[in-house]
Amino acid sequence: MKGSCEGVAMPVRLINIILTVFTAGLIAAFSILWNTSMPPGVKIFGIAMVIVLLMHDAMIWILLFRGFRLNRKVLENQVQDPVTGLPNRRETVKKITTGLKSAKRHEYPFGVVLIAMDNFTEMNQRYGQTGGDILLKQIGEFTVKMCRAEDFVGRYDGDKFLIGLPHTDLEGTISFARRLHKQLTTNEFTSKGGRTTVKASMSLASSPPLDYLFEEVMESCNEALLKAKAHGKNKIFTEIDYVR
């Protein structure tokens, strides 16, 4: 999302600079006409032209501002990741946060699984950016098929996916993560370079025992993911224990 907003902002900044210089020039022209001795008819005509151009300039400023606000609103309302078709990071954070609040309100457990593909940079180098994107899309689709209808899967960041598991305690979250990891890392995916398998590090957390806060759950998942990576990758960890 950040990249998309910056892509819109760059040409807008350039237009702003051009309009600012143009407006300054018109104001300078108005000042010169006002203070210069010349036939009244010529002066009045010149001043009138400058005023018309300034009004036109003001209308461009107004339309530019309204258009930029509309573009930002459209970008902010986008919820789908263009590569995988899954909810993007913004929507993923929103859905998991809402899921945790609902779980707390209705007093049921909520599990979260964070998936990070191992050595995915090498995959991109081997198959190219397009091939890597195809692979990510297939991984996302495969993960969705492994989940229940009530579960949530989103692309969290780059080669990371985040899964929300309503009505799932820590034991159930561990069981799901083990099953998903086994299926994901033994399945053959198709990319531009042919068929391939993937490896993934996973971490998980559950509320309870953690509080029903997205920040707290993700802090636990991130700590566990670092442990999974540090222990040779392609493993599953909670914040305090090795799972697979």
C-alpha positions as CSV (number, residue, x, y, z in Angstrom):
1,M,0.0,0.0,0.0
2,K,2.8,2.3,0.8
3,G,4.3,1.8,-2.6
4,S,1.0,2.4,-4.3
5,C,0.4,5.7,-2.5
6,E,4.0,6.9,-3.3
7,G,3.3,6.1,-7.0
8,V,0.4,8.4,-6.9
9,A,2.1,11.1,-4.9
10,M,5.2,11.5,-7.1
11,P,3.4,13.0,-10.2
12,V,1.2,15.0,-7.9
13,R,4.3,16.6,-6.3
14,L,5.6,17.5,-9.8
15,I,2.3,19.1,-10.8
16,N,2.3,21.0,-7.5
17,I,5.8,22.4,-8.3
18,I,4.7,23.5,-11.8
19,L,1.5,25.1,-10.5
20,T,3.4,26.9,-7.8
21,V,5.9,28.4,-10.3
22,F,3.1,29.3,-12.6
23,T,1.0,31.0,-9.9
24,A,4.1,32.9,-8.7
25,G,4.7,34.1,-12.2
26,L,1.1,35.3,-12.5
27,I,1.3,37.2,-9.2
28,A,4.5,38.8,-10.4
29,A,2.9,39.7,-13.7
30,F,0.0,41.3,-11.8
31,S,2.4,43.3,-9.7
32,I,4.3,44.5,-12.7
33,L,1.1,45.5,-14.5
34,W,-0.3,47.3,-11.5
35,N,2.9,49.3,-10.9
36,T,3.9,50.0,-14.4
37,S,2.8,53.2,-16.3
38,M,1.0,52.4,-19.5
39,P,-2.2,53.3,-21.4
40,P,-5.2,52.6,-19.1
41,G,-6.9,50.3,-21.7
42,V,-3.8,48.1,-22.0
43,K,-3.3,48.0,-18.2
44,I,-6.9,47.0,-17.6
45,F,-6.8,44.3,-20.3
46,G,-3.6,42.9,-18.9
47,I,-4.8,42.8,-15.3
48,A,-8.1,41.2,-16.4
49,M,-6.2,38.5,-18.3
50,V,-4.0,37.8,-15.2
51,I,-7.1,37.6,-13.0
52,V,-8.7,35.1,-15.4
53,L,-5.6,33.0,-15.4
54,L,-5.3,33.1,-11.6
55,M,-9.0,31.9,-11.3
56,H,-8.2,29.1,-13.8
57,D,-5.1,28.3,-11.7
58,A,-7.2,28.1,-8.5
59,M,-9.7,25.8,-10.1
60,I,-6.8,23.4,-11.1
61,W,-5.6,23.5,-7.5
62,I,-9.0,22.6,-6.2
63,L,-9.5,19.7,-8.8
64,L,-6.0,18.4,-8.1
65,F,-6.6,18.3,-4.3
66,R,-10.0,16.6,-4.7
67,G,-8.5,14.1,-7.1
68,F,-5.6,13.3,-4.9
69,R,-7.9,12.7,-1.9
70,L,-10.1,10.4,-4.0
71,N,-7.1,8.4,-5.1
72,R,-5.8,8.0,-1.6
73,K,-9.3,6.9,-0.5
74,V,-9.5,4.3,-3.3
75,L,-6.0,3.0,-2.4
76,E,-6.8,2.8,1.3
77,N,-10.0,0.9,0.5
78,Q,-8.2,-1.8,-1.4
79,V,-8.3,-5.0,0.6
80,Q,-6.9,-7.6,-1.9
81,D,-3.3,-8.5,-2.4
82,P,-2.7,-8.3,-6.2
83,V,-0.3,-11.2,-6.3
84,T,-2.1,-13.9,-4.3
85,G,-5.7,-12.7,-4.4
86,L,-5.7,-13.0,-0.6
87,P,-6.5,-10.1,1.7
88,N,-3.5,-7.7,1.9
89,R,-1.6,-6.8,5.0
90,R,-3.9,-3.9,6.0
91,E,-7.0,-6.1,5.7
92,T,-5.2,-9.1,7.4
93,V,-4.3,-7.0,10.4
94,K,-7.9,-5.7,10.5
95,K,-9.5,-9.1,10.3
96,I,-7.2,-10.8,12.9
97,T,-7.7,-7.8,15.3
98,T,-11.5,-8.0,14.9
99,G,-11.4,-11.8,15.3
100,L,-9.4,-11.5,18.6
101,K,-11.8,-8.9,19.9
102,S,-14.8,-11.1,19.1
103,A,-13.2,-14.1,20.7
104,K,-12.6,-12.1,23.9
105,R,-16.1,-10.7,23.9
106,H,-17.7,-14.2,23.5
107,E,-15.1,-16.0,25.6
108,Y,-13.7,-18.5,23.1
109,P,-10.0,-19.3,22.1
110,F,-8.4,-17.8,19.0
111,G,-5.3,-19.3,17.4
112,V,-2.8,-17.5,15.1
113,V,-0.3,-19.1,12.8
114,L,2.5,-17.2,11.0
115,I,4.1,-18.8,7.9
116,A,7.4,-17.6,6.4
117,M,8.6,-19.3,3.3
118,D,12.3,-20.3,3.6
119,N,14.9,-19.2,1.1
120,F,12.2,-17.5,-1.1
121,T,14.8,-15.1,-2.5
122,E,16.5,-18.0,-4.1
123,M,13.2,-19.1,-5.6
124,N,12.8,-15.7,-7.1
125,Q,16.3,-15.9,-8.5
126,R,15.7,-19.3,-9.9
127,Y,12.2,-18.7,-11.5
128,G,12.2,-15.0,-11.8
129,Q,9.8,-12.5,-10.2
130,T,6.9,-13.7,-12.2
131,G,7.6,-17.3,-11.3
132,G,8.0,-16.4,-7.7
133,D,4.6,-14.6,-7.7
134,I,3.0,-17.7,-9.3
135,L,4.4,-19.8,-6.5
136,L,3.2,-17.4,-3.8
137,K,-0.3,-17.5,-5.3
138,Q,-0.4,-21.3,-5.3
139,I,0.9,-21.5,-1.7
140,G,-1.8,-19.1,-0.7
141,E,-4.5,-21.1,-2.4
142,F,-3.1,-24.4,-0.9
143,T,-3.2,-22.8,2.6
144,V,-6.8,-21.7,2.1
145,K,-7.8,-25.3,1.2
146,M,-6.3,-26.6,4.4
147,C,-8.4,-24.2,6.5
148,R,-12.0,-24.3,7.6
149,A,-14.6,-21.9,6.2
150,E,-14.5,-19.9,9.4
151,D,-10.7,-19.5,9.4
152,F,-8.9,-16.5,7.9
153,V,-5.8,-16.5,5.6
154,G,-4.1,-13.3,4.5
155,R,-0.8,-12.2,3.0
156,Y,1.0,-10.5,5.8
157,D,4.3,-9.4,4.3
158,G,6.4,-10.5,1.3
159,D,6.7,-14.2,1.7
160,K,4.7,-14.4,4.9
161,F,1.1,-15.5,5.4
162,L,-1.0,-15.1,8.5
163,I,-3.8,-17.4,9.6
164,G,-6.6,-16.7,12.1
165,L,-8.3,-19.8,13.8
166,P,-11.4,-18.9,15.7
167,H,-12.5,-21.4,18.4
168,T,-9.1,-23.0,18.4
169,D,-7.0,-23.3,21.6
170,L,-3.2,-23.6,21.8
171,E,-3.3,-27.4,21.4
172,G,-5.6,-27.2,18.4
173,T,-3.5,-24.5,16.9
174,I,-0.4,-26.7,17.3
175,S,-2.2,-29.6,15.7
176,F,-3.3,-27.5,12.7
177,A,0.2,-26.1,12.2
178,R,1.8,-29.5,12.2
179,R,-0.8,-30.8,9.7
180,L,-0.4,-27.7,7.4
181,H,3.4,-27.8,7.6
182,K,3.6,-31.5,6.6
183,Q,1.2,-31.0,3.7
184,L,2.7,-27.7,2.5
185,T,6.3,-28.9,2.5
186,T,5.6,-32.2,0.8
187,N,3.2,-30.9,-1.9
188,E,4.6,-30.2,-5.4
189,F,3.9,-26.8,-6.8
190,T,4.2,-25.7,-10.4
191,S,6.2,-22.6,-11.4
192,K,7.7,-21.3,-14.6
193,G,10.7,-23.6,-14.1
194,G,8.6,-26.8,-13.6
195,R,7.5,-28.6,-10.4
196,T,9.1,-27.8,-7.1
197,T,8.6,-28.3,-3.3
198,V,9.0,-25.5,-0.7
199,K,10.1,-25.2,2.8
200,A,8.5,-23.0,5.5
201,S,9.2,-21.8,9.0
202,M,6.1,-21.4,11.2
203,S,5.2,-19.9,14.5
204,L,2.0,-19.8,16.4
205,A,0.3,-18.3,19.4
206,S,-3.1,-18.5,21.0
207,S,-5.4,-16.4,23.2
208,P,-5.6,-17.6,25.9
209,P,-3.0,-17.9,27.4
210,L,-2.1,-14.6,25.7
211,D,-4.3,-11.6,26.0
212,Y,-6.6,-10.9,23.0
213,L,-4.5,-8.2,21.6
214,F,-3.1,-8.3,18.0
215,E,0.2,-6.7,19.1
216,E,0.8,-9.2,21.9
217,V,-0.1,-12.2,19.7
218,M,2.2,-11.0,16.9
219,E,5.0,-10.2,19.2
220,S,4.9,-13.8,20.4
221,C,4.7,-15.2,16.8
222,N,7.6,-13.0,15.7
223,E,9.8,-14.2,18.6
224,A,8.8,-17.8,17.8
225,L,9.6,-17.4,14.1
226,L,13.1,-16.1,14.9
227,K,13.7,-19.3,16.9
228,A,12.4,-21.4,14.0
229,K,14.8,-19.6,11.6
230,A,17.7,-19.8,14.1
231,H,17.2,-23.6,14.5
232,G,17.8,-24.4,10.9
233,K,14.4,-23.2,9.3
234,N,11.6,-25.4,8.1
235,K,10.4,-25.9,11.7
236,I,7.5,-24.8,13.9
237,F,7.9,-23.0,17.2
238,T,5.8,-21.3,19.8
239,E,7.5,-18.6,21.8
240,I,8.6,-21.1,24.4
241,D,8.7,-24.5,22.7
242,Y,9.7,-26.5,19.6
243,V,6.6,-28.0,18.0
244,R,7.9,-29.7,14.8
